[in-house]
Amino acid sequence: PAAVPPRSTARAAAVDPAVVGAVATVGVAASVFGGSASPIDDKAEVESYFNGDVGFGRWNRIYSESDDVNAVQLDIRQGHDETIAKVLEWSRDSASGKTWCDVGCGVGSLAIPTAQRGAQVYASDISAAMVAETSRRATDAGVQLEDCVTSDMESVNGAFDVVSCIDVMIHYPTDKMTGLVDKLASLSTDTVYVSFAPKTLAYQALKKIGELFPGPSKTTRAYLHAETDVRKALDDAGFDVVDSHLTARNFYFSLILRAQRRAP
């Protein structure tokens, strides 16, 4: 690859399970929020939250084998694990020897096992704390990542066989999501994996309920995306969706798409 990848905005903030209207979308539990009269800087919110002791500490526990999690957080862990397992299943026979850019790597849940399969992995995340944890876990596992850097999605450069972006689009409204999918596609010469919180009537209803109970744990905003919008963005970028998988648990909802570049 010509350069290291960026890291994307990562997971939405977890909520206290006692807060009514808590909803988990796209690999993270988020207190579903209402509107705001003030301009929103979603990226700044996410970066601040996941670099803080509360946000990083909470999600580091969720994305681990720690017993120090509640029932909601355990449900989210299991949902996220299912999404990661699906990517690993799809790429089982094709990862070795490939260059792989994992955008929004979190604590390395996908980057590390992919590198263990022989891929040359470039990992990135918007949170320096998450990047440090990914590096630590990789070292503990005896895994060598090609690079692991702190960066936002927009700053990534290079060309990679595979680009993955798992549980990240929840932080971007649809108008930005479309451009970011195009960015991911521009980095990939072959395959893109992208997951998002699907906009369905049921999930929109849960979001409306959550607006009535914003709660003190709300820290980042969660955006739902229509599957047709994400598929169109991939199609416009020259990619065909060849597989999809919906993980739907009590507190985790994530639709992942596997797309391949069309032959010229």
Secondary structure, DSSP 8 states (H G I E B T S, - for coil): --S----B--------TTSTTEEEETTEEEE-----SS---HHHHHHHHHHSHHHHHHHHHHTSS-S---HHHHHHHHHHHHHHHHHHHHTTTT-TT-EEEEES-TTTTTHHHHHHTT-EEEEEES-HHHHHHHHHHHHHTT---SEEEE--GGG--S-EEEEEE-S-GGGS-HHHHHHHHHHHHHHEEEEEEEEE-B--HHHHHHHHHHHT---TT--S----B-HHHHHHHHHHTTEEEEEEEEEE-SS-EEEEEEEEE---
